[in-house]
Amino acid sequence: MSEIKIITKNWGLINPISVDSYTKKGGYRTLYSVLRNSRPAEVIEEIKRSGLRGRGGAGFYTGVKWEKAARAKGIKKYFICNLDESEPGVYKDRLIAENNPHLLLEGILIGAYAIGAREGFIYLNGSFHLAKRLLENALKQCYEKKILGKSIMGTTFDFDLKIFVGAGAYICGEETALLNSLEGYRGEPRFKSVYPCEEGLFCQPTVINNAETIVNVPWIIKNGAEKFSKIGSKNSPGTKLYCLNGMLVKSGLFEAPLGTSIRELIFDYAGGMQLGFDLWFAQIGGSSGKLVPLSLLDKLVGYGNGEEISIGQGAILVVHRGYDIKKLILSWINFFQRESCGKCVPCREGTFRLKLMAERLVSGEFDKNDAEDMKKIIWTLENTSFCPLGKVAVTGLKDVIKYNLVKELKG
């Protein structure tokens, strides 16, 4: 079991309310070195060579996104940290803000410098009250010490950073819905004629990175892209924060290299199942994730086509035999029906219909007509929804049918 720590290395060793505690551990030295010794293009190239992928779920190459934004033309550019984190079972970004907020700010500043941004936002889930207080305190300290604002660290680089508190809407984890929310509009996805890195906030080039992605940046710049690229797997380098939940000996958050098997995460990191509980299957990536039965536990997790199981945002729900899977199905559908923004008919109406069917499944009133209709709605959501929410809403349900986990849904 690897003990490589990039993100959580100093958790518990620094005081999250003290910038001095962070700087004593070497904090902001990488930013100082970047501003004094590196051109923006050199920073971007280092991130590209590292192979860092976005940790928000999609796994897009961070350096490629930064390069597109740096080359895009606009009146001004923005750098946004996505700390919305509304996926059930995921709490990694909140814990980053609560344990080491200055590491997040240092990563944001390096990214902003690289793309030429002079203004940025942390889009924060409105229910993260402690994280909000700690981030507000960290921003105040950085402005006082000239780490934010005008002439940062005595250089010509200026950057202002603000916290924007969202309402905790799941859909605002999607980039364009987040942008709508920031602009004061309804949180719903846009049609992507161009990507936000070319035309984003207020129609200007904008980089949006997940908080976990950003906190990898200082380590990469300090230690080098080559060293980072050798951690994890070839297609998904680096470590990942995994949120393991269920009847485990040690539920919680763990940092481990990407490319680790599901079996190793469950049994080596989380200590396996509690006494008296047998593993049935695992759900990978939150309520929108795929199901992994016992036969696939040795598959490796990561991002991109080269990995066997996509880890998404990093949640792993371990389900034991005897658990009422019908109630789990209802909880999935309830969540997505509630969080649907209502922009498109397939998602708005389809999730509502699925909710009624799931309620009948739990109550024992589910019949063959429901089973056939459910499959039709699953196809409709997957193929006609405006954005990915409708598609991922049925991921777990599809796998329940695929692996014959509920007799009423067989055939």
N, C-alpha and C positions, 0 to 999 in steps of 0.2 A: 504494500500500500504506500503510494507516494505521499510525501509530506511537503511538497512544493507549495509555498504560500506567496501569492502576489498581492491579492486584495486584502486578505484578513491578517496578514503578517503582524501588524501593529495593533490589532483590535485588543483592547484591554490593557495595552501598554502606554497608550496616549490618552489624554483627557480630551474628549470631543468638544468641550467648551473653551479650550485654550489653544490659541494659535501658537503660543510659545512651546507648548507640549509637542505640537506637530513639528515645528522647526527644529527642535532638539533631536528629533529622529531623522533629520535630513529633509524635512518638508520644505518645499518651494525652492530648493537648490537646483532641481532639474529645470524648473521654469526660469530661474535666473540664468542658467547656462544657455538655455534655448534662446532667450531674448538677447543675450550678449554675443553668442557664438554661432547661431544657426540661422540660415535663411528659411523662410516659410516652406519653400519647395523641398528643402532638405528634410524638414520634419515630416512632410507628407510622404516622401520617398521611404523614410525609415518605417513609418506605419504601414505602408504598402508592402515592404519587404518582410515585415513581421507576420503578415497573413492574418492580422486581427480581424475577426468577424463580429458583426453586431450581436450583442447578447440579448436583444429584445425579443428574439424569436425567429426573425427571418434569416439571420446569419449573413447579411450582405457585407462585402469587404469594406471596412472602414476607410482605408486609405484611398480607395477608388472614389468613394462618396466625397471625401475631402478634396480630392484632386478636381472633381467636376465642379464643386462649389468655388474653388480657388480660381478656376479658369472662366467661370461664368461672369457675365457682365451685369452690373447693376449699380444703382445709386449707393446702396450700402448692403452689407451682408450680416446675417444673423447666425448665432450658434445657440442651439437649444438642447438642453438636457431633458430627456423624457424620464420623469420620475413619477409617472402616473400609476403604474403597476396595479392594475385592477384584476389581473388573472387570479382566480381562486387557487389557493395553495402556494402562492408565490409571495415572498416577503424579503427577498434579497436586496432590492434597491432601497427599501425603507431601512434595513439594517446597515447598509453602507452609509446612509446619511446620519444614522444615529451613532455609529461607531467611529467614523472617520470623515467628517464633512469636508475637511480641508483637502483631503486627497481628491475628492470629487471636484472641488474648485480649482485645484492645480491642473487637473486633466482638462477641464473646460477652458482655462486660460491658454493652455498649450494648443488646444484645438482651434480656438478662436484666432490666435496668432497665425496658425498655419493657413487658415482659409482667408484671412484678411477681414475678419468680423470685428466690429467695434461695439457691438451690443448683443446681449444674450439674455436668455431666460431659463430658469429651472421650472419646468411644468410639473407641479407637485400635486399629488393626490390630496384632496381636501381632508381626508380622514387621518393623515399622518401628522398629528399635532406635535409630537415630540421632535420629529424630523424637521418640521417647520421652524420650531424655536431654535434648534441647533444650527440650522442653515442661516437663519436670520442673524444669529449671533456671529457665525463665521463670516458672513458678508460684512457686518459692521466692523469686525476686527481687521479684515483685509483692506477696507477703505481707510481705516485709521493708519495702517502701516504701509499705505501706498502700493498694495498688491493688487488693488482694483482702482479704477478711476483713471485719472490723467497721469501720463508719464510713469507708467508702472515700473517700479524698481529702477528709476532713473533713466529709462529708455524712452524712445519715441512711441511706444505702443500704448494706446488708450483702449480701455474696455470697461463697459458698465454692465453689471449683471443684476437681474431682478428675479424675484420669486413670483410666479403666477400660480395661484391656488385654483385648481380645477374642482369640479363637483364629484369626482370619483367615478365618472362615467366610463365604462369599459371601452366603448367605441373610441374614446379620446386617446387610447393607447395607439391607435392608428394615426400615422403621421399627418394626413391631410385633415382628419377630424380634429386633431390637436391644434393645427394651424387655424382652423375655423374658430375654435374656442378662444384661442389667443386674440384673434381679431374681433371678438365680441359677437360672433355669430353662433348659430346652433351647432352643437357638436355632431357633425355628420360628415362622412367622407366626400372628397371631391373626385371628379373625374380626372385621372392622371394623364393629361396630354403631355405634360413634362414633369420631371421629378422635382421635389422641393429643393434639391441642391442647385437647381437651375432657376426655379421660380417658386418660391415658398411663401414665407411670411410677408404680407403686404406686397406680394409679387416680386420679392427680391430673393437672391440666392440664399438658401438657408440649409444648414446642416442640423439634422435632428439625430442625436445619439442617445441610446439607453444609458442610464447611470453606470451600470456594470461595465459597459464598453469603455466609458470614459476613464474609469479609475485604473484601467490597464495601461493607459497612455504614459504616465510618468515613469512607470517601471520599464516600459519598452525603450523610451528615449534614454533613460539612465543606463540600462544594462545591454541595450542593443537588440536590433531586430532578429539577428541570427540566434541569440540565446533564447528569445521568446519562441521562435519558430520551431525549436527543438523540443519544446514542452508540448505534451498532448499528442495529437495525431497530425499527419501530413496535411490533411484537408481542413482540420480544425485545431490550429495551434493554441497553446495557452491553457490556463485553468478555467474552471467554471464554478459558479456558486450553485449548489444543488439544494433544493428544499425538499427534504424527505419527510413524508407524513404517513400516518397509519399506525397500526399496532406493532411498532418497532421498539427495540430496546432503547434506542437513542434517536428519537425524532428530532428534527431541527435542520439547521443549515450547515453544509459542509463545503469546503473548497477542495476540488480534486481536478486533475488534468482531464481535458476533453479526450475522448477516445477510451474512457474507462467503461467497463461493462456494467450493465444494470445489476447483475449478480454481485459484483464487487461493491457497488455503491450501497446496496441493501444490506449485504452480510458483513462486509469489512468495515465500512464507514459507519453505518447505522446499527451495527451489531446484530442484525437479523430480527426475526420475529420474536415477540414476547412469548413466554411460556404458555402453551395451550392454544396458540393460534398458528394456523398453517397458511402459507402464502398461496393465493389463488391466481392473481395477476397484478400487474402494475400499470398505472396510467401515467404516461410520460408527457410532460409539458402543460399540466393544468387541465381544466375542464375541456379545453379544446384539443387535448392530446390523444394520441393513439393508445390502444391497450396492448400490453405485452404479456402473453401467457407464459407459463413455466418453460415451455420449449424454446423461448426466445430470450431467456434471461442472460445468455452469454453474448448477446449482440452488443456492439459498441455504440455509444451515443456521441453525437456531434452535430455539425452543420454541413449542408451541401450534399451533392449527389454521391460523394465519396464515403459518406457515413451510413451505417446500417439503420440507425434509429435517430430521428431528429429530436434533439432535447428541448427545442423551443425556449421558453424562458427559464426552465430549470426545475420545475416542480415534478416530483415523483410521488404519486399516491399509491401506497401499497395496500391492496385489498385482500383481506383474509377470507378463507372459506367459511361459509355460514353468514356472511354479510348479505343483507337484502339488496341485491343489485337493482331490483326494480325501483327502489327508493333512490338509488344513485342515479339512475337514468332520469327520474323525475327532477332531481336536483340540478342535473345538467341543463335540461330543457327549461326549467323554471328560470335559471340564471340567464340563459341566452334570450328567452322571450322577454324578460324584464329589461335586459340591456340593449336589445335591438333599438336602433335609433328611429326606425320607422320610415326611413327614406325610400326603401323599395318594397314592393308588394310581396315578393317571394319570402323575404326574411320577416317582414312584419306579420303577415298572415300565416306563413308556414310554421314559424316557431309557436304561434298561438295554437294552431291545430295540433302540433306535436305535443304541446303541453296537455291538451284535453285527452289525447290518446294515452299519454304517460300516466295521467291520473286514473284512467280506466284500467291500465295495466296493473297499477298498485292495488286498486280496489277489487280486481278480479272480474271486471266487466269487459275486458279486452276480447275482441273476436277476430275471425279470419278477415273480415272486411277491413278492420283497423290495421291488421298486419299488411295487407296489400296497399292500403292508402298510405301507410307510414313509409313504405319503400318509394312510392311515387313522390311524396313530399321531400324525402331525403334527396332524390335525384334533382328535384326542382331547386332546392336550396343550394346544392353543389354546383349546378350548371347555370343558374340564372340570377343569383344574388349579385347586387351591385358591388359589394366589397367582401373581403374574406370572412366577416363575421358569420354570414349565413352558411358559408362552406364549412367552417370549423365547428359550427354548432352541432353538426351531426357526425363528427369524427368518431367520438366514443360510441354512439349508437350504431354506427356502421360496423364497428369492430365487435360489438355485442352480437350482432347478427352473423358476422363472419365466423366467429368462434363458437357459435351456438351456445351462448351463455344463458339464454332465457328461452325456455321451450316454446312459449307463445309466439316468438319471433322467428322460429325455424322455418325453412323452406322458402 
